[in-house]
Amino acid sequence: MFTFLQFRLKHGVYLKNEHGTKKFAEMSMGQLIRKATKKSAFYREMNENMLVEKANLRMRRDEVYERPTLDAGGFFSVRRELWANTFLIAVIVAAAIFLNVISVEYFIDEAATLSNILRWTAAVLVAIVLTAGGMIISERLIASMMPKSAAKDNQIKHNRRVMLILWGTLLFGIELLILGVAEVQATVLTTDGGSTLLYLGFIIASGMLPIIAGAFRWHSMRYIDRYKTTRVLRQIEGRLAQIESILRQNEEYESNFYKIKSIEYWDMVNDFKTLKDNINQKAGIVEPLSGHFAQNYDLFQAEANKRYTQDIRDTTSQSMRKLSLVEGQQSNVGNKLGQAKMPVTDAKPKSVPRPVPTGDSSGAEEAEYLSLQPIR
């Protein structure tokens, strides 16, 4: 009753018209197509941005696959080892800086008369420089000493020899400075009743801790590049999976919105037609609906489908179609947009046992999606 009252108050002009059912159906059809097209344009614009990002991610993934990476087991193993090495390096560096600060502070106090703040500030800065310098030079020296496959070339051998001499000289100089400063503090410890073992331990620890930290850092740097490459690859693959999920969800949302709205508007047209038929019967008016889409549900849905098809083609941007065309030329038939088949290279690292991925969706699904037909 309230629905019929609403029709009389809101659409009374259509009830009085001789062809009111057809005109009301046309008005309802226009509202349905406008709402469905607007919502579809929103989702397809979002999909276009997702597809562009997906294509860029796949290009990036192709580049990353050309670098050495780790398999799943090696990735987590190396990650645990890197965390452990990082913790050890931090502890060793902190201990080395502490010992050097004590030694340098006493050395500065004996050499110059400064305030406590300046003395401790200078001691901390010098200790950091000595510890970091010893660690980095040790790492470079170990890296230069390791044999390389390309070392057969005479020029490369000569360069390695020069680098060994350079890093060795620098390490010797900085260790000599650390040991000299530590020897002064160690002497003070022994004069105050300390043992000879404490004297030797203090000097050896001050000199060896930066070298040990450099060795751990060199060991970590052997795997850091592959670990970072693998982590970037995992992030790219995770984002690609997320984009796939978003595209599927948008497709479902678009389809459900069209279905729900088309049924709602047909119910409204059918209710209006019932009221109009009663009014026409009382007034002795016959409104022919033969062949018109307001006659029954199937004709209404067929007309909505035809108009929605045309409108959604017009609202789909040309850039999305061009992207689809370019992607189709670069990939096999049936690959999803943004999922170009990856070229297989012979120079794949041995540490990557996984095969090079190709398109992962069926041709039937892609043909349905890229055809830009109305979703029903």
C-alpha positions as CSV (number, residue, x, y, z in Angstrom):
1,M,0.0,0.0,0.0
2,F,2.8,2.4,0.9
3,T,4.5,1.6,-2.4
4,F,1.4,2.4,-4.4
5,L,0.9,5.6,-2.4
6,Q,4.5,6.6,-3.1
7,F,4.0,6.0,-6.8
8,R,0.9,8.3,-6.8
9,L,2.7,11.1,-5.0
10,K,6.1,10.9,-6.7
11,H,5.2,9.6,-10.2
12,G,1.6,10.7,-10.6
13,V,2.4,12.3,-14.0
14,Y,3.3,8.8,-15.3
15,L,0.1,7.3,-14.0
16,K,-2.0,9.9,-15.8
17,N,-0.2,9.5,-19.1
18,E,-1.6,7.2,-21.7
19,H,1.8,5.5,-22.2
20,G,2.9,6.0,-18.6
21,T,4.2,2.4,-18.2
22,K,6.6,2.7,-21.1
23,K,7.8,6.2,-20.0
24,F,8.3,5.1,-16.4
25,A,10.2,2.0,-17.6
26,E,12.4,4.2,-19.7
27,M,13.1,6.5,-16.8
28,S,13.9,3.5,-14.5
29,M,16.1,2.0,-17.2
30,G,18.1,5.2,-17.5
31,Q,18.6,5.4,-13.7
32,L,19.7,1.8,-13.6
33,I,22.3,2.2,-16.4
34,R,23.7,5.5,-15.0
35,K,24.2,4.0,-11.5
36,A,25.6,0.7,-12.8
37,T,27.9,2.5,-15.3
38,K,29.2,4.9,-12.7
39,K,30.0,2.1,-10.3
40,S,31.6,0.0,-13.1
41,A,33.7,3.0,-14.2
42,F,35.0,3.4,-10.6
43,Y,36.0,-0.3,-10.4
44,R,37.5,-0.4,-13.8
45,E,39.6,2.7,-13.2
46,M,40.9,1.1,-10.1
47,N,41.6,-2.1,-12.1
48,E,43.5,0.0,-14.7
49,N,45.8,1.4,-12.0
50,M,46.2,-2.1,-10.6
51,L,47.1,-3.5,-14.0
52,V,49.7,-0.8,-14.7
53,E,51.3,-1.4,-11.3
54,K,51.2,-5.2,-12.0
55,A,52.9,-4.8,-15.3
56,N,55.6,-2.6,-13.7
57,L,56.1,-5.2,-11.0
58,R,56.5,-8.0,-13.5
59,M,59.1,-6.0,-15.4
60,R,60.9,-5.4,-12.1
61,R,60.6,-9.1,-11.2
62,D,62.2,-10.1,-14.5
63,E,65.2,-7.9,-13.7
64,V,65.5,-9.3,-10.2
65,Y,65.4,-12.9,-11.5
66,E,68.6,-12.2,-13.4
67,R,70.5,-11.8,-10.1
68,P,71.5,-14.6,-7.8
69,T,68.9,-15.4,-5.2
70,L,68.2,-17.9,-2.5
71,D,65.6,-20.7,-2.3
72,A,63.0,-20.8,0.5
73,G,65.1,-22.8,2.9
74,G,68.2,-20.8,2.2
75,F,66.4,-17.5,2.7
76,F,65.3,-18.2,6.2
77,S,68.6,-19.9,7.2
78,V,70.6,-16.9,5.9
79,R,68.2,-14.5,7.6
80,R,68.8,-16.2,11.0
81,E,72.5,-16.2,10.4
82,L,72.5,-12.5,9.5
83,W,70.5,-11.6,12.6
84,A,73.0,-13.5,14.7
85,N,76.0,-11.9,13.0
86,T,74.5,-8.5,13.4
87,F,74.0,-9.0,17.1
88,L,77.5,-10.3,17.6
89,I,79.0,-7.4,15.6
90,A,77.1,-4.9,17.7
91,V,78.3,-6.5,21.0
92,I,81.9,-6.8,19.8
93,V,82.0,-3.2,18.5
94,A,80.4,-1.9,21.7
95,A,83.1,-3.8,23.8
96,A,85.9,-2.5,21.5
97,I,84.7,1.1,21.8
98,F,84.4,0.7,25.6
99,L,88.0,-0.5,25.9
100,N,89.3,2.1,23.5
101,V,87.4,4.9,25.3
102,I,89.0,4.0,28.6
103,S,92.5,3.8,27.0
104,V,92.1,7.0,25.0
105,E,90.6,9.0,27.9
106,Y,93.6,8.1,30.1
107,F,96.0,8.9,27.3
108,I,94.4,12.3,26.6
109,D,94.4,13.1,30.3
110,E,98.1,12.5,30.5
111,A,98.9,14.4,27.3
112,A,96.7,17.5,27.6
113,T,94.7,19.3,30.3
114,L,91.1,19.4,29.2
115,S,87.7,19.6,31.0
116,N,85.9,16.4,31.7
117,I,83.3,16.9,29.0
118,L,85.9,17.7,26.3
119,R,88.1,14.8,27.4
120,W,85.4,12.2,27.3
121,T,83.9,13.6,24.0
122,A,87.3,13.4,22.3
123,A,87.9,9.9,23.8
124,V,84.6,8.6,22.4
125,L,85.2,10.1,19.0
126,V,88.7,8.7,18.7
127,A,87.5,5.3,20.0
128,I,84.8,5.1,17.4
129,V,87.2,6.0,14.6
130,L,89.7,3.4,15.7
131,T,87.2,0.6,16.1
132,A,85.3,1.4,12.9
133,G,88.5,1.8,11.0
134,G,89.9,-1.5,12.2
135,M,86.7,-3.3,11.5
136,I,86.3,-2.0,7.9
137,I,89.9,-2.4,7.0
138,S,89.9,-6.0,8.3
139,E,86.8,-6.7,6.2
140,R,88.5,-5.3,3.1
141,L,91.7,-7.2,3.7
142,I,89.9,-10.5,4.1
143,A,87.8,-9.9,0.9
144,S,91.0,-9.1,-1.0
145,M,92.7,-12.3,0.3
146,M,89.8,-14.6,-0.9
147,P,90.5,-16.3,-4.3
148,K,88.3,-15.3,-7.2
149,S,87.5,-17.2,-10.4
150,A,88.7,-14.3,-12.6
151,A,92.1,-14.1,-10.8
152,K,93.8,-15.8,-13.8
153,D,94.2,-12.5,-15.5
154,N,97.6,-10.9,-14.8
155,Q,96.1,-7.4,-14.4
156,I,93.6,-8.7,-11.8
157,K,96.3,-10.5,-9.9
158,H,98.4,-7.4,-9.9
159,N,95.5,-5.3,-8.6
160,R,94.8,-7.9,-5.8
161,R,98.4,-7.7,-4.8
162,V,98.4,-4.0,-4.6
163,M,95.1,-4.0,-2.6
164,L,96.5,-6.6,-0.2
165,I,99.6,-4.4,0.5
166,L,97.4,-1.3,0.9
167,W,94.9,-2.8,3.3
168,G,97.6,-4.7,5.2
169,T,99.5,-1.5,5.7
170,L,96.5,0.4,6.9
171,L,95.5,-2.4,9.3
172,F,99.0,-2.6,10.7
173,G,99.0,1.1,11.3
174,I,95.7,1.3,13.0
175,E,96.4,-1.8,15.1
176,L,99.7,-0.3,16.1
177,L,97.9,2.8,17.3
178,I,95.2,0.8,19.2
179,L,97.8,-1.4,20.9
180,G,100.0,1.7,21.8
181,V,97.1,3.5,23.4
182,A,95.9,0.3,25.2
183,E,99.4,-0.5,26.5
184,V,99.3,2.8,28.5
185,Q,96.0,1.8,30.2
186,A,97.2,-1.8,30.7
187,T,100.3,-0.5,32.4
188,V,98.2,1.5,34.9
189,L,96.1,-1.6,35.6
190,T,99.2,-3.7,36.4
191,T,100.7,-1.0,38.7
192,D,97.5,-0.9,40.7
193,G,97.9,-4.6,41.6
194,G,96.6,-6.2,38.4
195,S,98.1,-9.5,37.1
196,T,100.1,-10.0,34.0
197,L,97.2,-11.9,32.4
198,L,95.0,-8.9,32.8
199,Y,97.7,-6.8,31.1
200,L,98.0,-9.1,28.1
201,G,94.2,-9.6,27.9
202,F,93.5,-5.9,27.9
203,I,96.0,-5.3,25.1
204,I,95.0,-8.3,23.0
205,A,91.2,-7.6,23.4
206,S,91.7,-4.0,22.4
207,G,93.5,-5.0,19.2
208,M,91.6,-8.1,18.2
209,L,88.0,-7.0,18.8
210,P,87.9,-4.7,15.7
211,I,89.5,-7.5,13.6
212,I,86.9,-10.1,14.9
213,A,84.1,-7.6,14.1
214,G,85.5,-7.2,10.6
215,A,85.6,-10.9,10.1
216,F,81.9,-11.3,11.1
217,R,81.0,-8.4,8.8
218,W,82.8,-10.0,5.9
219,H,81.0,-13.3,6.5
220,S,77.6,-11.5,6.5
221,M,78.4,-9.5,3.3
222,R,78.9,-12.8,1.4
223,Y,75.2,-13.4,1.6
224,I,73.7,-9.9,2.0
225,D,73.2,-9.2,-1.7
226,R,71.4,-12.5,-2.4
227,Y,69.4,-12.1,0.8
228,K,68.3,-8.6,-0.2
229,T,67.5,-9.7,-3.7
230,T,65.4,-12.6,-2.5
231,R,63.6,-10.3,0.0
232,V,62.7,-7.9,-2.8
233,L,61.5,-10.7,-5.0
234,R,59.3,-12.0,-2.2
235,Q,57.8,-8.6,-1.7
236,I,57.1,-8.3,-5.4
237,E,55.4,-11.6,-5.5
238,G,53.4,-10.8,-2.5
239,R,52.2,-7.5,-4.0
240,L,51.3,-9.3,-7.3
241,A,49.2,-11.8,-5.3
242,Q,47.5,-8.9,-3.5
243,I,46.8,-7.2,-6.9
244,E,45.3,-10.4,-8.2
245,S,43.0,-10.6,-5.2
246,I,41.9,-7.0,-5.6
247,L,41.1,-7.5,-9.3
248,R,39.0,-10.5,-8.4
249,Q,37.2,-8.7,-5.7
250,N,36.5,-5.7,-7.9
251,E,35.1,-8.0,-10.5
252,E,32.8,-9.6,-8.0
253,Y,31.7,-6.3,-6.6
254,E,30.9,-4.9,-10.0
255,S,29.0,-8.0,-11.0
256,N,27.0,-8.1,-7.7
257,F,26.1,-4.4,-7.9
258,Y,24.7,-4.8,-11.5
259,K,22.7,-7.9,-10.6
260,I,21.2,-6.3,-7.4
261,K,20.3,-3.0,-9.1
262,S,18.8,-4.6,-12.2
263,I,16.5,-6.8,-10.0
264,E,15.5,-3.8,-7.8
265,Y,14.6,-1.6,-10.8
266,W,12.6,-4.4,-12.4
267,D,10.7,-4.9,-9.2
268,M,9.9,-1.2,-9.2
269,V,8.8,-1.2,-12.8
270,N,6.7,-4.3,-12.2
271,D,5.0,-2.7,-9.2
272,F,4.3,0.4,-11.2
273,K,2.9,-1.6,-14.1
274,T,0.5,-3.4,-11.7
275,L,-0.8,-0.1,-10.4
276,K,-1.0,1.4,-13.9
277,D,-2.9,-1.7,-15.2
278,N,-5.5,-1.3,-12.4
279,I,-5.9,2.4,-13.2
280,N,-6.1,1.7,-17.0
281,Q,-8.8,-1.0,-16.4
282,K,-11.0,1.4,-14.4
283,A,-10.6,4.1,-17.0
284,G,-11.1,1.7,-19.9
285,I,-7.6,2.4,-21.4
286,V,-5.5,-0.2,-23.0
287,E,-1.7,0.4,-23.1
288,P,0.0,-2.1,-25.5
289,L,3.3,-3.3,-24.2
290,S,3.9,-6.0,-26.8
291,G,7.6,-6.1,-27.8
292,H,8.5,-3.4,-25.2
293,F,11.1,-4.3,-22.5
294,A,8.5,-3.4,-19.7
295,Q,6.4,-6.4,-20.8
296,N,8.4,-9.0,-18.8
297,Y,11.6,-9.7,-16.8
298,D,13.5,-11.3,-19.7
299,L,13.0,-8.4,-22.1
300,F,13.9,-5.9,-19.3
301,Q,17.1,-7.7,-18.6
302,A,18.0,-8.1,-22.3
303,E,17.5,-4.3,-22.8
304,A,19.6,-3.5,-19.7
305,N,22.3,-5.8,-20.8
306,K,22.5,-4.2,-24.3
307,R,22.6,-0.6,-22.9
308,Y,25.0,-1.5,-20.2
309,T,27.3,-3.1,-22.8
310,Q,27.5,0.0,-24.9
311,D,27.9,2.4,-21.9
312,I,30.7,0.3,-20.2
313,R,32.6,0.3,-23.5
314,D,32.4,4.0,-23.7
315,T,33.5,4.6,-20.1
316,T,36.5,2.2,-20.3
317,S,39.6,4.3,-20.9
318,Q,41.6,3.9,-24.1
319,S,44.8,3.5,-22.1
320,M,43.4,0.3,-20.6
321,R,42.7,-1.1,-24.1
322,K,46.2,-0.1,-25.3
323,L,47.8,-1.7,-22.3
324,S,45.8,-4.9,-23.0
325,L,46.9,-4.8,-26.7
326,V,50.6,-4.4,-25.8
327,E,50.5,-7.0,-23.1
328,G,48.8,-9.4,-25.5
329,Q,51.5,-9.0,-28.0
330,Q,54.3,-9.7,-25.5
331,S,52.6,-12.7,-23.8
332,N,51.0,-15.9,-24.9
333,V,47.3,-16.1,-25.6
334,G,45.4,-16.5,-22.3
335,N,47.9,-14.8,-20.0
336,K,46.3,-12.2,-17.7
337,L,46.9,-8.6,-18.4
338,G,50.2,-7.6,-16.7
339,Q,51.4,-11.3,-16.7
340,A,53.7,-11.4,-19.6
341,K,55.7,-14.6,-20.0
342,M,59.2,-14.2,-18.6
343,P,62.1,-14.9,-20.9
344,V,64.1,-17.9,-19.9
345,T,67.8,-17.1,-19.7
346,D,70.7,-19.6,-19.6
347,A,72.6,-17.6,-17.0
348,K,70.2,-18.4,-14.1
349,P,72.1,-18.6,-10.8
350,K,72.6,-22.1,-9.5
351,S,71.3,-21.1,-6.1
352,V,67.8,-20.6,-7.5
353,P,66.2,-24.0,-8.1
354,R,62.7,-22.5,-8.9
355,P,61.7,-22.4,-12.5
356,V,61.0,-19.1,-14.2
357,P,57.3,-18.4,-13.8
358,T,54.9,-17.9,-16.8
359,G,51.3,-16.7,-17.0
360,D,49.2,-18.3,-14.3
361,S,45.7,-17.9,-15.5
362,S,43.5,-19.7,-18.0
363,G,42.7,-18.3,-21.4
364,A,38.9,-18.6,-20.9
365,E,39.0,-16.3,-17.8
366,E,41.1,-13.7,-19.6
367,A,39.0,-13.7,-22.7
368,E,35.9,-13.1,-20.5
369,Y,37.5,-10.3,-18.6
370,L,39.3,-8.5,-21.4
371,S,36.3,-8.6,-23.7
372,L,34.8,-5.8,-21.6
373,Q,31.4,-7.5,-21.8
374,P,28.8,-6.5,-19.1
375,I,29.2,-8.7,-16.0
376,R,26.0,-10.6,-15.2
